[in-house]
Each structure stands twice: as C-alpha cells, then as structure tokens.
Amino acid sequence: MNATASIALSGLSAAQHQMQSSAHNVANLATDGFRRQQVVQSAAPGGGVTTSLAQADITGPSLETDMVGLLQGKNAFLANLAVFRASDATTGALLKAVA
C-alpha cells in the first residue's frame, strides 16, 4: 500500500473513533456522574494520525459539542475516503500505463 493510502486509512480510523466517541457521549447524556469521552489525535511517525481516548475534566453532558463532533467525524471520514479513492484510481492508472 502506498503512503497516501496509508495516511488516508489512518484518517478514516480517526474519524470513526471520533464518531463512536460522540455517539457514546450522546447515549449517556442522562447517566449521573458521566464524564464525556474525548478523542485525542497525534501525528504518527511516517504520516497519518493515531488516536487515544481521554475523559473530560468535568462531569455532565455537552450535547452541542457531541453533535459537532459527529458532524466533524462524518466530514473527516468522507474527505479521507475521497483521498483513498483518488489514490487507488491513480495507482490503477499507473499500473495500466506500465503494463
């Protein structure tokens, strides 16, 4: 797999984690003492990102933040999917030209 596809796949994974975390937070809005999850992204060696989960400093819901997180995750997923597809199409075109 080429570097562009690997970076796009790490972005897809990070976006998925963001959406899962936001959905988890929304599902637990009414839970007493619940501390929201937050996804922390960091640059991976060689390109791409890695993610980890952290808990928010304060307890209580933040529906607005979680809805924005869901939309950001969705848009990041779609953007990385477009990059992955373009990389795949480019690789296919190059292989056709060489063959």
C-alpha positions as CSV (number, residue, x, y, z in Angstrom):
1,M,0.0,0.0,0.0
2,N,1.4,3.4,-0.8
3,A,1.9,6.2,1.7
4,T,-1.1,8.3,0.6
5,A,-3.5,5.3,1.1
6,S,-2.0,4.6,4.5
7,I,-2.4,8.1,5.6
8,A,-6.0,8.2,4.4
9,L,-6.7,5.0,6.2
10,S,-5.4,6.4,9.4
11,G,-7.6,9.4,8.9
12,L,-10.6,7.1,8.3
13,S,-9.9,5.3,11.5
14,A,-9.5,8.6,13.5
15,A,-12.8,9.8,12.1
16,Q,-14.5,6.6,13.1
17,H,-13.2,6.9,16.6
18,Q,-14.5,10.5,16.8
19,M,-18.0,9.4,15.7
20,Q,-18.0,6.5,18.1
21,S,-16.9,8.6,21.0
22,S,-19.5,11.3,20.2
23,A,-22.2,8.7,19.9
24,H,-21.2,7.1,23.2
25,N,-21.4,10.6,24.8
26,V,-24.9,11.2,23.4
27,A,-26.1,7.8,24.5
28,N,-25.0,8.5,28.1
29,L,-26.4,12.0,28.4
30,A,-28.8,11.1,31.3
31,T,-26.2,9.0,33.2
32,D,-25.5,10.5,36.6
33,G,-21.8,11.3,37.1
34,F,-20.9,10.5,33.5
35,R,-17.7,12.0,32.2
36,R,-17.6,12.5,28.4
37,Q,-15.0,10.8,26.3
38,Q,-12.7,12.9,24.1
39,V,-10.6,11.7,21.2
40,V,-7.0,12.9,21.2
41,Q,-5.2,12.7,17.9
42,S,-1.5,12.9,17.4
43,A,0.8,12.7,14.4
44,A,2.1,9.2,13.6
45,P,5.6,8.6,12.6
46,G,5.8,8.4,8.8
47,G,2.5,10.3,8.3
48,G,-1.1,9.9,9.4
49,V,-2.6,10.1,12.8
50,T,-3.1,7.9,15.9
51,T,-5.9,8.3,18.4
52,S,-6.5,7.7,22.1
53,L,-9.5,8.2,24.4
54,A,-9.4,10.6,27.3
55,Q,-12.1,11.6,29.8
56,A,-13.3,15.2,30.1
57,D,-12.2,17.1,33.1
58,I,-15.7,17.9,34.2
59,T,-18.8,15.7,34.6
60,G,-22.0,16.4,32.7
61,P,-23.4,16.4,29.2
62,S,-22.4,18.7,26.3
63,L,-24.8,17.8,23.6
64,E,-23.7,20.7,21.3
65,T,-20.1,19.6,21.5
66,D,-21.0,16.0,20.7
67,M,-23.3,16.8,17.8
68,V,-20.5,19.0,16.3
69,G,-18.1,16.1,16.9
70,L,-20.4,13.7,15.0
71,L,-20.5,16.1,12.0
72,Q,-16.8,16.7,12.1
73,G,-16.2,13.0,12.2
74,K,-18.5,12.4,9.3
75,N,-16.9,15.1,7.2
76,A,-13.4,13.9,8.0
77,F,-14.4,10.4,7.1
78,L,-15.8,11.5,3.7
79,A,-12.7,13.6,3.0
80,N,-10.3,10.8,3.8
81,L,-12.4,8.4,1.8
82,A,-12.1,10.7,-1.2
83,V,-8.3,10.8,-0.8
84,F,-8.2,7.0,-0.6
85,R,-10.3,6.5,-3.7
86,A,-8.2,9.1,-5.6
87,S,-5.0,7.3,-4.6
88,D,-6.5,4.0,-5.6
89,A,-7.6,5.3,-9.0
90,T,-4.1,6.9,-9.6
91,T,-2.3,3.7,-8.7
92,G,-4.6,1.8,-11.1
93,A,-4.0,4.2,-13.9
94,L,-0.2,4.0,-13.4
95,L,-0.3,0.2,-13.4
96,K,-2.3,0.2,-16.6
97,A,0.2,2.6,-18.2
98,V,3.1,0.4,-17.2
99,A,1.5,-2.9,-18.3
